[in-house]
Amino acid sequence: MIPRMLPRLLFALPLALSPLAPSGARAEPKPDVRLLVAGVADGVVAAGIAIDLPEGWKTYWRTPGDAGIPPSITTTGSTGLATVAVLYPAPVRFEEAGYTAVGYTRSVVWPVEARLVDPAKPGRLEVTVMIGLCRDVCVPFETRLEASLDPGAPTDAAAGTAIAAARRRVPVAAK
């Protein structure tokens, strides 16, 4: 009886240890994705999407190369905003299963450019972020973030520093 069961046990062992295994298996780490808001000045919002990747994981740039999942960012639930645009700092190239991919192998902040409809009135930024999160296999990761944008609120210097540093890494078009 044991010899007949051995092939089944050997087949089931990798499944039990895999990240896709049912309850009881170890859970894969998830990125820490949060919305940074440095403040509002003259109706211009200083914000960013901060993505802290787990060690050994990566995500992709807006144009991911031969492999990868491009990010999808939507802001349809936002209110009181005239414009919203997400900027992407310069990525790195890396090899993935024999293909060249373009993205981020470390934590990153994507600056968000936004402007209030009325510079004196608050707005609300609602962002849905979907990224490809990859180590050995890529999986989609989605989260929803939101923040109040109050022109009278105090500024967050730490958020402002992180957003400014990320802005300096955004590629500009050649003239």
C-alpha positions as CSV (number, residue, x, y, z in Angstrom):
1,M,0.0,0.0,0.0
2,I,2.8,2.5,0.9
3,P,4.6,2.0,-2.4
4,R,1.4,2.8,-4.4
5,M,0.9,6.0,-2.4
6,L,4.5,7.2,-2.7
7,P,4.1,8.8,-6.2
8,R,1.0,10.6,-5.0
9,L,2.8,11.9,-1.9
10,L,5.7,13.1,-4.0
11,F,3.4,14.8,-6.4
12,A,1.4,16.5,-3.6
13,L,4.5,17.7,-1.6
14,P,5.4,20.6,-4.0
15,L,1.8,21.7,-4.1
16,A,1.6,21.8,-0.4
17,L,4.7,24.0,-0.2
18,S,3.8,26.2,-3.2
19,P,2.5,29.8,-2.7
20,L,-0.8,28.8,-4.3
21,A,-1.4,26.1,-1.8
22,P,-4.7,26.3,0.3
23,S,-4.9,27.3,3.9
24,G,-2.0,26.4,6.1
25,A,0.6,27.2,3.5
26,R,2.9,30.2,3.9
27,A,1.5,33.5,2.5
28,E,3.6,35.5,0.0
29,P,4.5,39.0,1.2
30,K,2.6,41.9,-0.2
31,P,3.8,45.3,-1.1
32,D,3.1,48.3,1.2
33,V,1.3,50.7,-1.2
34,R,0.2,54.1,0.3
35,L,-0.8,57.5,-0.8
36,L,1.5,60.3,0.2
37,V,0.2,63.9,0.4
38,A,2.7,66.6,1.1
39,G,0.2,69.4,0.9
40,V,-1.7,71.8,-1.3
41,A,-0.3,75.2,-2.4
42,D,-2.3,77.6,-4.7
43,G,-4.5,74.7,-5.7
44,V,-1.6,72.5,-6.8
45,V,-1.5,69.1,-4.9
46,A,1.8,67.5,-4.0
47,A,1.1,63.8,-3.8
48,G,2.6,60.4,-4.7
49,I,1.9,56.7,-4.7
50,A,4.6,55.0,-2.5
51,I,5.3,51.3,-3.2
52,D,7.5,49.4,-0.8
53,L,8.4,46.1,-2.4
54,P,9.1,43.0,-0.4
55,E,12.8,41.8,-0.6
56,G,13.5,40.1,-3.9
57,W,10.3,41.2,-5.6
58,K,9.8,43.6,-8.5
59,T,7.1,45.6,-10.3
60,Y,7.0,47.2,-13.7
61,W,7.2,50.6,-15.4
62,R,4.4,52.0,-17.6
63,T,6.1,50.2,-20.6
64,P,7.3,46.9,-19.0
65,G,9.5,45.7,-21.9
66,D,9.3,42.1,-23.2
67,A,7.8,40.7,-20.0
68,G,5.7,42.1,-17.2
69,I,2.4,43.7,-16.4
70,P,2.2,47.5,-16.8
71,P,0.6,49.4,-13.9
72,S,-3.0,50.6,-14.2
73,I,-3.9,53.7,-12.2
74,T,-7.5,55.1,-12.1
75,T,-8.7,58.1,-10.2
76,T,-12.4,58.1,-11.3
77,G,-13.7,58.5,-7.7
78,S,-11.8,61.7,-7.1
79,T,-13.8,64.9,-6.4
80,G,-12.9,68.6,-6.6
81,L,-10.0,68.0,-8.9
82,A,-9.5,69.6,-12.3
83,T,-6.6,67.4,-13.4
84,V,-4.8,64.3,-12.2
85,A,-1.7,62.7,-13.8
86,V,0.7,60.0,-12.5
87,L,4.4,60.3,-13.3
88,Y,6.9,57.4,-13.5
89,P,10.5,57.8,-12.3
90,A,13.2,56.2,-14.5
91,P,13.1,52.4,-14.2
92,V,15.9,49.8,-14.4
93,R,16.2,46.9,-16.9
94,F,16.4,43.4,-15.6
95,E,16.4,39.9,-17.1
96,E,13.3,37.7,-16.5
97,A,13.0,34.2,-17.9
98,G,15.2,35.1,-20.8
99,Y,13.4,38.4,-21.6
100,T,14.3,42.0,-20.8
101,A,11.9,43.7,-18.5
102,V,11.7,47.3,-17.4
103,G,10.6,48.3,-13.9
104,Y,11.5,48.6,-10.3
105,T,13.4,46.2,-8.1
106,R,13.3,48.5,-5.1
107,S,10.7,50.7,-3.5
108,V,9.5,53.6,-5.6
109,V,7.3,56.7,-5.4
110,W,5.2,57.6,-8.4
111,P,4.5,61.4,-8.2
112,V,0.9,62.4,-8.7
113,E,0.2,65.8,-10.3
114,A,-3.2,67.2,-9.4
115,R,-4.9,70.6,-9.3
116,L,-8.0,71.5,-7.3
117,V,-11.0,72.9,-9.3
118,D,-11.2,75.7,-6.7
119,P,-7.8,76.4,-4.9
120,A,-9.7,77.5,-1.8
121,K,-11.9,74.4,-1.4
122,P,-10.8,70.9,-0.5
123,G,-10.9,67.9,-2.8
124,R,-10.6,64.2,-2.5
125,L,-8.1,61.9,-4.3
126,E,-9.2,58.3,-4.8
127,V,-6.8,56.1,-6.6
128,T,-7.1,52.4,-7.6
129,V,-3.6,50.9,-8.2
130,M,-3.1,47.6,-10.0
131,I,0.5,46.4,-10.5
132,G,2.2,43.2,-11.5
133,L,4.1,41.9,-8.4
134,C,6.7,39.4,-9.4
135,R,9.3,37.2,-7.9
136,D,9.4,33.8,-9.7
137,V,5.9,34.2,-11.0
138,C,3.9,37.4,-11.6
139,V,0.6,38.0,-9.8
140,P,-1.6,41.1,-10.1
141,F,-1.9,43.2,-7.0
142,E,-4.7,45.8,-6.6
143,T,-5.5,48.2,-3.8
144,R,-7.6,51.4,-3.4
145,L,-6.2,54.5,-1.7
146,E,-7.8,57.8,-0.8
147,A,-6.9,61.1,0.8
148,S,-8.5,64.4,1.6
149,L,-6.8,67.4,-0.1
150,D,-7.3,70.4,2.2
151,P,-5.6,73.6,1.2
152,G,-5.6,74.7,4.9
153,A,-4.0,71.5,6.2
154,P,-0.3,71.6,7.4
155,T,2.3,70.3,5.0
156,D,4.0,66.9,5.5
157,A,7.8,67.6,5.0
158,A,8.8,63.9,4.9
159,A,6.2,63.2,2.1
160,G,7.3,66.4,0.3
161,T,11.0,65.2,0.3
162,A,10.1,61.7,-1.0
163,I,7.8,63.2,-3.8
164,A,10.4,65.8,-4.8
165,A,13.2,63.1,-5.0
166,A,10.9,60.9,-7.2
167,R,10.1,63.9,-9.5
168,R,13.8,64.4,-10.1
169,R,14.0,60.9,-11.5
170,V,11.1,61.3,-14.0
171,P,12.4,61.2,-17.5
172,V,11.8,64.3,-19.6
173,A,11.3,64.3,-23.4
174,A,14.3,65.4,-25.5
175,K,13.9,68.7,-27.3
